């Protein structure tokens, strides 16, 4: 079992370009999350999906959109990339209750020039 | 809403020395507490968690953390560190139930532990 997988691992974009970060899980968990990690700021929640068909904003949603395509997949889209979106992006999942352990993917390193 | 403060951004230590990584939190509701570890160029992995019961929790690789409700702290300790413990450590909290924070993890800023030979 792969757990949580993310593609791509690395990406370089020019300002204004768009892209979609893909995340998939094989753990049959209800909840999925997108975080960004920036030095000295820990991880900040961008969007989450408590279950298939639902999505909600997290702490830093501006400039992003998400799609929970099915129970397995949760994608993050940057419609018009900005240098401030240079970051490491992590997808995570969890069973869907507050005691849950979240399981993280390996991350996508994004550079916006 | 919850907030988490990790008091040290970097902690250098020699191999076999003890270490403490400090974490304080703020919340208007009861929380669950977590420590995650991130090895270089990897995702985060759960190290240990406090849900209820004994306030001292342990991990399989010798780390322990103690929940102190009165001081709203959840410090991470290890009596003797190894080179392989070099990583970034994140403290996180999650509301136990209810409100707009339900289900969301709030992370601290991270502490980089560097173990020197």
HADDOCK unambig.tbl for C-alpha pairs under 7 A between the chains (distance, minus, plus):
assign (segid A and resid 40 and name CA) (segid B and resid 109 and name CA) 5.31 0.50 0.50
assign (segid A and resid 40 and name CA) (segid B and resid 110 and name CA) 6.80 0.50 0.50
assign (segid A and resid 41 and name CA) (segid B and resid 109 and name CA) 4.58 0.50 0.50
assign (segid A and resid 42 and name CA) (segid B and resid 107 and name CA) 6.00 0.50 0.50
assign (segid A and resid 42 and name CA) (segid B and resid 108 and name CA) 5.55 0.50 0.50
assign (segid A and resid 42 and name CA) (segid B and resid 109 and name CA) 3.88 0.50 0.50
assign (segid A and resid 42 and name CA) (segid B and resid 110 and name CA) 5.46 0.50 0.50
assign (segid A and resid 43 and name CA) (segid B and resid 107 and name CA) 5.88 0.50 0.50
assign (segid A and resid 97 and name CA) (segid B and resid 103 and name CA) 6.45 0.50 0.50
assign (segid A and resid 98 and name CA) (segid B and resid 94 and name CA) 6.80 0.50 0.50
assign (segid A and resid 98 and name CA) (segid B and resid 95 and name CA) 6.95 0.50 0.50
assign (segid A and resid 98 and name CA) (segid B and resid 96 and name CA) 5.80 0.50 0.50
assign (segid A and resid 98 and name CA) (segid B and resid 97 and name CA) 6.85 0.50 0.50
assign (segid A and resid 98 and name CA) (segid B and resid 102 and name CA) 6.95 0.50 0.50
assign (segid A and resid 98 and name CA) (segid B and resid 103 and name CA) 5.01 0.50 0.50
assign (segid A and resid 99 and name CA) (segid B and resid 32 and name CA) 6.80 0.50 0.50
assign (segid A and resid 99 and name CA) (segid B and resid 51 and name CA) 6.87 0.50 0.50
assign (segid A and resid 103 and name CA) (segid B and resid 45 and name CA) 6.94 0.50 0.50
assign (segid A and resid 104 and name CA) (segid B and resid 43 and name CA) 5.69 0.50 0.50
assign (segid A and resid 104 and name CA) (segid B and resid 44 and name CA) 5.71 0.50 0.50
assign (segid A and resid 104 and name CA) (segid B and resid 45 and name CA) 6.95 0.50 0.50
assign (segid A and resid 105 and name CA) (segid B and resid 43 and name CA) 5.64 0.50 0.50
assign (segid A and resid 106 and name CA) (segid B and resid 42 and name CA) 5.28 0.50 0.50
assign (segid A and resid 106 and name CA) (segid B and resid 43 and name CA) 4.38 0.50 0.50
assign (segid A and resid 107 and name CA) (segid B and resid 43 and name CA) 6.07 0.50 0.50
